[in-house]
Amino acid sequence: MASQRTWGLRMNLEDYFSRIHFKGSPVKCTFQNVMEIFQHHIRAVPFENLSIHCEEVIQVNIDAVYNKIVRKRRGGWCIEQNHLLYWVLKTMGYEVTMHEGNVYHPLQAIYSDRPSHLILKVVVEGKTYIVDAGFGASYQMWEPMELISGKDQPQIPGIFRLTEVNGFWYFEKIKRKQHIPDEQFSSSDLLDNATHKQVYRFTLLERTIEDFIPVNTFLQISPDSLFKKKSICTLQLTDGVRSLVGWTLTEMRYNYKDNMDLVEFTTFNDEDVEMVLRDKFNLTLEKRFVPVNSKTFYTI
């Protein structure tokens, strides 16, 4: 297996597989292997931007990403998560490329001008798939998406679809209705009642990790960045998804009855938040964490 050096230590696939609890064989480049590694990854590695709120700098180089996610057992956002997955699949021998996407802003009903999302394209067994381990919350795909325009691809979180129009590929999700037992949270701004969700669009123009350096910096320092305004940590489960935004924990169970998702909320105090990160997300921070949940649009 190929290996590289990081922080004076060796990068290797075995440590990554241990991190995500994958016990399969990495020898053959099969779709089944991609599927299993991907699903283990999203259930072990949280989508999170907590470094920003711990006064840590998020770096794009693979050494730093590997050290953070594998050795320190942290999570990361799309540039980190999919960069690591790119390294894993490339090291295993897969045909994989990086691509950039523009996230949809529902309030303005537009896709962002600034590409800010990193996704992967993988060709395996004669078919092409989009692999994205770095969107988080309930809009996270659970299976690689075959690159076919207009085809509904049902998964446990809901129905996902890729649609190509004039060279742009649009990633969308059709959601179920949601049941919120605690009525005081039924109007929470973390909920999106729309059943059809536009998530992001992308092109098939190949990119390198260096192309994401400017946006990686922008998202950390700009006062307009969503990630400066909210502290976010989400983790995919076997039957749903768990999210901590600021001080509010939401636990969503997919299709718990009658084509409906169950959503339960719990609000915590400052002193309890790091306990929640440890107990609910298997995540321990090295520096002091300051939760943030300023007013800006974000739904789980």
C-alpha positions as CSV (number, residue, x, y, z in Angstrom):
1,M,0.0,0.0,0.0
2,A,1.2,3.5,-0.7
3,S,2.1,5.7,2.2
4,Q,3.2,9.3,2.9
5,R,4.7,11.1,5.8
6,T,2.8,13.4,8.1
7,W,4.0,15.3,11.2
8,G,6.9,12.9,11.5
9,L,4.5,10.0,11.5
10,R,3.5,7.7,8.7
11,M,0.2,8.1,6.8
12,N,-1.3,4.7,6.0
13,L,-4.6,3.1,5.1
14,E,-4.6,0.8,8.0
15,D,-4.8,3.6,10.5
16,Y,-7.6,5.3,8.5
17,F,-9.6,2.0,8.3
18,S,-9.2,1.6,12.1
19,R,-10.5,5.2,12.5
20,I,-13.6,4.5,10.5
21,H,-14.0,0.9,11.8
22,F,-13.7,-0.6,8.4
23,K,-12.7,-4.3,8.4
24,G,-13.1,-5.2,4.8
25,S,-10.5,-5.9,2.2
26,P,-9.0,-2.8,0.5
27,V,-7.2,-4.9,-2.2
28,K,-9.8,-4.9,-5.0
29,C,-11.1,-1.7,-6.6
30,T,-14.8,-2.5,-6.5
31,F,-18.0,-0.5,-6.1
32,Q,-18.8,-2.5,-3.0
33,N,-15.6,-1.4,-1.4
34,V,-16.3,2.2,-2.2
35,M,-19.8,1.9,-0.7
36,E,-18.6,0.3,2.5
37,I,-15.7,2.7,3.1
38,F,-17.9,5.7,2.4
39,Q,-20.6,4.5,4.8
40,H,-18.2,3.7,7.5
41,H,-16.6,7.2,7.0
42,I,-19.8,9.2,7.4
43,R,-20.8,7.3,10.5
44,A,-17.4,7.7,12.2
45,V,-16.2,11.2,11.1
46,P,-18.4,14.1,12.1
47,F,-19.0,17.0,9.7
48,E,-17.9,19.9,11.9
49,N,-16.4,23.4,11.8
50,L,-15.5,23.6,15.5
51,S,-11.8,24.5,14.8
52,I,-13.0,28.0,13.9
53,H,-14.6,28.3,17.3
54,C,-11.5,27.0,19.1
55,E,-9.2,29.5,17.4
56,E,-7.6,26.7,15.3
57,V,-6.6,27.2,11.7
58,I,-8.1,24.7,9.2
59,Q,-5.5,23.7,6.7
60,V,-6.0,22.0,3.3
61,N,-2.8,20.0,3.0
62,I,-3.3,16.2,3.3
63,D,-0.7,15.9,6.1
64,A,-2.7,18.3,8.4
65,V,-6.1,16.7,7.4
66,Y,-4.9,13.2,8.1
67,N,-3.4,14.2,11.4
68,K,-6.6,15.9,12.5
69,I,-9.1,13.3,11.4
70,V,-7.2,10.1,11.8
71,R,-4.8,10.7,14.6
72,K,-6.7,13.2,16.6
73,R,-10.1,11.6,15.8
74,R,-11.7,14.9,14.9
75,G,-14.1,15.7,12.1
76,G,-14.0,18.4,9.4
77,W,-15.8,20.2,6.7
78,C,-16.0,19.2,3.0
79,I,-12.5,20.3,2.0
80,E,-11.0,18.2,4.7
81,Q,-13.4,15.2,4.6
82,N,-13.4,14.7,0.8
83,H,-9.6,15.5,0.5
84,L,-8.9,12.7,2.9
85,L,-11.3,10.4,1.1
86,Y,-9.6,11.4,-2.2
87,W,-6.3,10.3,-0.7
88,V,-7.7,7.0,0.5
89,L,-9.3,6.1,-2.8
90,K,-6.3,7.3,-4.9
91,T,-4.0,5.3,-2.7
92,M,-6.1,2.2,-3.2
93,G,-5.9,2.6,-6.9
94,Y,-9.3,4.1,-7.8
95,E,-9.8,6.6,-10.7
96,V,-10.9,9.6,-8.6
97,T,-11.0,13.4,-9.3
98,M,-11.9,16.5,-7.4
99,H,-14.7,18.9,-8.4
100,E,-16.1,22.2,-7.0
101,G,-19.7,23.1,-6.3
102,N,-21.8,26.1,-5.5
103,V,-24.2,25.7,-2.5
104,Y,-27.8,26.8,-2.8
105,H,-29.1,29.7,-0.7
106,P,-32.8,29.3,-0.2
107,L,-33.5,32.8,1.1
108,Q,-32.1,34.4,-2.0
109,A,-33.2,31.4,-4.2
110,I,-29.7,31.4,-5.9
111,Y,-26.6,29.3,-6.0
112,S,-23.6,31.0,-4.5
113,D,-21.3,32.9,-6.9
114,R,-18.2,31.6,-5.0
115,P,-17.6,27.8,-5.4
116,S,-17.2,26.5,-1.8
117,H,-17.9,22.8,-1.9
118,L,-15.5,20.0,-2.7
119,I,-16.9,16.7,-4.1
120,L,-15.3,13.6,-5.7
121,K,-16.0,11.8,-9.0
122,V,-15.1,8.1,-8.9
123,V,-15.1,5.7,-11.9
124,V,-15.4,2.1,-10.9
125,E,-16.6,-1.0,-12.7
126,G,-17.4,1.0,-15.8
127,K,-19.7,3.5,-14.1
128,T,-19.2,7.0,-12.8
129,Y,-20.3,8.1,-9.4
130,I,-20.4,11.3,-7.3
131,V,-19.0,10.7,-3.8
132,D,-19.5,13.4,-1.1
133,A,-18.8,12.7,2.5
134,G,-18.7,16.4,3.5
135,F,-22.1,18.0,3.4
136,G,-23.5,16.8,6.7
137,A,-26.9,17.0,8.4
138,S,-29.9,15.5,6.6
139,Y,-28.6,16.5,3.2
140,Q,-25.7,14.0,3.4
141,M,-25.9,11.3,0.8
142,W,-25.5,7.8,2.2
143,E,-24.5,6.1,-1.0
144,P,-22.4,7.1,-4.0
145,M,-24.6,8.8,-6.6
146,E,-24.5,7.4,-10.1
147,L,-23.9,10.2,-12.5
148,I,-27.1,9.9,-14.4
149,S,-29.3,13.0,-15.1
150,G,-32.9,13.0,-13.9
151,K,-32.8,9.6,-12.2
152,D,-34.4,9.3,-8.7
153,Q,-31.9,7.5,-6.4
154,P,-33.7,6.5,-3.2
155,Q,-31.6,6.2,-0.1
156,I,-32.5,5.9,3.6
157,P,-32.3,9.7,4.2
158,G,-34.7,10.3,1.3
159,I,-34.7,10.5,-2.5
160,F,-31.7,12.1,-4.1
161,R,-31.4,13.2,-7.7
162,L,-28.7,14.6,-10.1
163,T,-29.9,16.7,-13.0
164,E,-27.7,18.1,-15.8
165,V,-28.6,21.4,-17.4
166,N,-26.2,23.2,-19.8
167,G,-23.0,21.7,-18.2
168,F,-24.1,22.2,-14.6
169,W,-25.1,19.2,-12.5
170,Y,-27.7,19.9,-9.8
171,F,-27.8,17.8,-6.6
172,E,-31.3,17.8,-4.9
173,K,-33.1,15.9,-2.2
174,I,-36.8,15.0,-1.8
175,K,-37.5,14.9,1.9
176,R,-40.2,13.2,4.0
177,K,-42.5,15.1,6.3
178,Q,-41.2,15.7,9.8
179,H,-42.8,15.0,13.2
180,I,-41.6,17.2,16.1
181,P,-43.1,15.9,19.4
182,D,-42.1,19.0,21.4
183,E,-44.3,21.8,20.0
184,Q,-42.0,24.6,21.3
185,F,-39.5,23.5,18.6
186,S,-42.0,23.2,15.8
187,S,-41.1,26.6,14.4
188,S,-37.4,26.3,15.0
189,D,-35.3,28.0,12.3
190,L,-33.2,24.8,12.1
191,L,-36.2,23.2,10.3
192,D,-37.0,23.4,6.6
193,N,-40.5,22.4,5.8
194,A,-40.0,22.2,2.1
195,T,-40.1,18.7,0.7
196,H,-37.9,19.5,-2.3
197,K,-34.5,20.7,-1.4
198,Q,-31.9,22.1,-3.8
199,V,-28.5,21.5,-2.2
200,Y,-25.7,22.4,-4.6
201,R,-24.6,22.4,-8.2
202,F,-21.2,21.4,-9.7
203,T,-19.4,20.9,-13.0
204,L,-17.2,18.1,-14.2
205,L,-14.2,20.4,-14.6
206,E,-11.4,18.7,-12.7
207,R,-9.8,20.7,-9.8
208,T,-6.9,20.2,-7.5
209,I,-6.8,20.9,-3.7
210,E,-4.8,24.1,-4.4
211,D,-7.9,25.5,-6.1
212,F,-9.7,25.3,-2.7
213,I,-7.1,27.3,-0.7
214,P,-8.8,30.7,-1.2
215,V,-12.3,29.6,-0.2
216,N,-10.9,27.6,2.7
217,T,-9.4,30.9,4.0
218,F,-12.6,32.9,3.2
219,L,-14.9,30.5,5.1
220,Q,-12.7,30.8,8.2
221,I,-12.2,34.6,8.4
222,S,-15.0,36.3,6.5
223,P,-17.8,37.8,8.7
224,D,-20.2,36.8,6.0
225,S,-19.3,33.1,6.3
226,L,-22.0,30.8,7.7
227,F,-19.3,28.9,9.5
228,K,-18.2,32.0,11.4
229,K,-21.8,32.6,12.5
230,K,-22.6,29.1,13.7
231,S,-20.8,26.2,15.3
232,I,-21.9,23.0,13.7
233,C,-21.3,19.3,14.3
234,T,-23.3,16.6,12.6
235,L,-22.9,12.8,12.5
236,Q,-24.7,10.2,10.4
237,L,-26.2,7.2,12.4
238,T,-27.4,3.8,11.2
239,D,-31.0,5.1,11.2
240,G,-30.8,8.9,11.1
241,V,-28.6,11.9,11.8
242,R,-27.5,13.8,14.9
243,S,-26.7,17.6,14.8
244,L,-25.4,20.1,17.3
245,V,-25.8,23.7,16.2
246,G,-24.7,26.2,18.9
247,W,-26.3,24.8,22.1
248,T,-29.1,22.9,20.4
249,L,-28.9,19.1,19.7
250,T,-31.3,17.6,17.2
251,E,-31.7,13.9,16.6
252,M,-33.5,12.8,13.5
253,R,-34.7,9.3,12.9
254,Y,-35.5,8.6,9.3
255,N,-38.9,7.1,8.2
256,Y,-39.8,6.1,11.8
257,K,-43.5,5.7,10.6
258,D,-45.8,6.6,7.7
259,N,-43.1,8.1,5.5
260,M,-42.2,10.6,8.3
261,D,-39.0,11.5,10.0
262,L,-38.9,12.0,13.8
263,V,-37.0,15.1,15.0
264,E,-36.3,15.7,18.7
265,F,-34.6,18.7,20.2
266,T,-32.5,19.3,23.4
267,T,-30.9,22.5,24.4
268,F,-27.8,22.6,26.6
269,N,-25.9,25.1,28.7
270,D,-22.3,26.2,27.9
271,E,-20.8,23.9,30.5
272,D,-22.6,20.8,29.0
273,V,-21.7,21.3,25.3
274,E,-18.3,19.7,25.3
275,M,-19.8,16.7,27.2
276,V,-22.4,16.4,24.4
277,L,-19.6,16.4,21.8
278,R,-17.8,13.7,23.7
279,D,-20.8,11.5,24.4
280,K,-22.9,12.0,21.2
281,F,-20.1,12.6,18.6
282,N,-17.1,10.8,20.1
283,L,-15.2,14.0,19.7
284,T,-12.8,15.7,22.2
285,L,-11.4,19.2,21.6
286,E,-7.9,20.3,22.6
287,K,-8.7,24.0,23.0
288,R,-11.5,26.0,24.6
289,F,-14.6,25.8,22.5
290,V,-17.1,28.7,22.3
291,P,-20.5,27.7,20.8
292,V,-22.1,30.2,18.4
293,N,-25.5,30.3,16.8
294,S,-25.9,33.8,15.3
295,K,-29.0,34.5,13.1
296,T,-28.3,33.2,9.6
297,F,-30.1,30.6,7.5
298,Y,-29.0,27.0,8.2
299,T,-31.3,23.9,8.5
300,I,-30.6,20.4,9.6
